[in-house]
Amino acid sequence: MMLHALLAWTPFLDPMPAAGRYWWTFLLPLAFLLSMAWKAVRLPKMEHYWRDVLSMTGQILAAIVALAIGLYILMILVMPHLPAD
């Protein structure tokens, strides 16, 4: 019975409910692994690989935080003051 349900699972249409409340905890490993892969392909020399990976990880996380703050300001402070019609 479980195998049938797993075969019919479509991850983008029906996400698994287990990570619903804690989806943001996956941002750090996602940013880190993305930085590792990107820098492994793009760097000509691996001398400063880990420094560059950590730097890019920080940049990704800072951009995500900045986007979250910007969207919060837009939705909570700006949108209520726009006309409805």
Buried (B, 14 or more C-beta within 10 A) or exposed (E): EEEEEEEEEEEEEEEEEEEEEEEEEEEEEBBBEBBBEBBEEEEEEEEEEEEBBBEBBEEBBEEBEEEEEEEEEEEEEEEEEEEEE
